[in-house]
């Protein structure tokens, strides 16, 4: 039975352009990390690019999605990086995989703790004293209205995210200084969310009476309605953090 495709047009599982990814890799490899730890790595695309730009460095990706990890291992083989990277299927809670010279945590702070201060404290524990952390974290561009919250994810609340200034203040309180602050653009968000759904939308157009069509249509329509609600309201910050002595 033909099934709907999923995420086949995405390079990164988040609003991240090629231009920004290239700039991040250059910045994150400037201090020549010898070890890289990727929390909630998925297929580890950004980690693999860091390793390609940092000869001799080794990496460990931690995630619970076996399918994403398998894709990461395949990509590492294809790029000649398999001997320098491990993809591990396990929880990141209380992980002993650090400390590392570079820690990547993009959209995955929840894997380190239920509250952001707890996750930031874990990131400080997991990075070496002269290393770097790349934190990709959600923040409110503006406070959402009650109506907007009711149309986002289930049980969405204004307390789900801080504003950008509060987010950076939390990082400082946890023992970091922000070397670089940047935020995903609207173009990056639209490219990500469109790419997330595009192949499935095309499949639905071609298979309107497929046994899976109605279920798939409801899921896709629900996802689109949610992201069009948080479009321009929810942001994603990419913070390059330096641990304080």
C-alpha positions, -999 to 999 in steps of 0.1 A, spaced: 0 0 0 13 35 -9 18 55 23 23 92 27 59 104 26 73 122 56 100 149 60 118 140 27 124 176 18 140 187 50 178 190 56 174 202 92 145 195 115 140 231 123 140 266 108 177 267 97 189 279 63 220 267 46 235 302 49 230 302 87 242 266 91 274 275 73 280 305 95 273 284 126 297 257 116 325 283 110 319 299 143 316 267 163 348 252 149 369 284 153 381 272 188 389 237 173 368 214 195 381 179 197 348 164 210 312 172 200 280 161 218 247 165 201 217 163 224 185 152 207 206 149 175 179 134 152 199 125 121 228 147 133 231 169 102 247 198 119 270 176 140 282 159 108 289 193 92 309 203 123 330 171 121 337 176 84 350 211 92 370 200 123 394 172 112 402 148 140 372 157 162 349 130 173 312 132 179 284 115 198 247 120 190 221 111 215 184 106 206 155 83 211 143 81 175 158 49 160 148 59 124 166 93 127 197 77 142 198 52 113 196 80 88 225 97 107 246 66 105 240 62 68 249 99 62 281 94 82 291 64 61 284 83 29 306 112 40 335 92 53 328 102 89 316 69 104 349 63 123 345 96 141 309 96 152 285 75 172 247 77 172 234 64 205 197 55 211 192 66 247 178 93 270 199 124 275 185 128 310 215 127 334 238 117 305 274 108 312 285 115 276 301 148 285 320 169 290 326 179 254 343 208 237 312 216 218 277 207 228 248 211 204 213 213 218 189 226 191 153 223 199 160 196 225 164 213 259 134 193 271 156 162 269 177 176 297 151 187 321 114 198 325 124 234 331 148 256 311 170 266 341 175 229 348 184 222 312 209 251 311 225 238 343 229 205 325 245 221 295 270 239 317 279 205 332 282 189 298 306 214 282 343 218 290 355 250 306 368 264 274 342 249 251 311 262 234 274 254 235 250 260 207 215 263 222 185 265 198 156 275 220 121 288 214 110 322 227 80 344 222 85 372 197 55 388 215 31 375 242 5 354 225 -32 361 230 -55 336 247 -72 330 214 -38 323 197 -28 299 225 -60 280 221 -51 273 184 -15 262 190 -3 229 204 -25 212 231 -24 230 265 -3 258 251 4 285 277 22 318 277 46 303 302 58 277 277 85 301 265 103 332 278 110 363 257 144 366 242 159 389 269 147 365 296 161 335 277 195 352 275 193 362 312 187 325 321 218 315 302 239 340 320 225 329 353 235 293 344 271 302 340 274 313 303 282 345 284 264 349 250 291 350 223 266 353 195 228 358 195 207 352 163 172 343 156 155 323 128 139 345 102 104 343 89 117 329 57 135 301 76 103 293 95 82 292 63 108 270 45 108 246 74 71 243 79 64 241 42 91 215 37 77 195 66 43 191 49 51 195 12 55 159 1 24 148 21 3 176 6 13 164 -29 5 128 -19 -29 139 -7 -36 157 -40 -27 125 -59 -45 101 -36 -77 118 -24 -96 85 -19 -67 64 -4 -77 45 28 -52 67 47 -62 100 30 -88 112 55 -66 105 86 -36 121 69 -56 151 57 -68 158 92 -33 155 107 -18 178 80 -46 204 82 -42 205 120 -5 210 118 -8 238 92 -34 256 113 -12 255 143 20 268 126 0 296 108 -12 306 143 23 308 158 38 322 127 55 355 137 47 348 174 70 319 182 107 325 175 138 303 177 170 317 190 204 303 182 227 312 211 264 305 210 273 303 246 307 305 263 310 290 298 323 313 325 353 303 346 
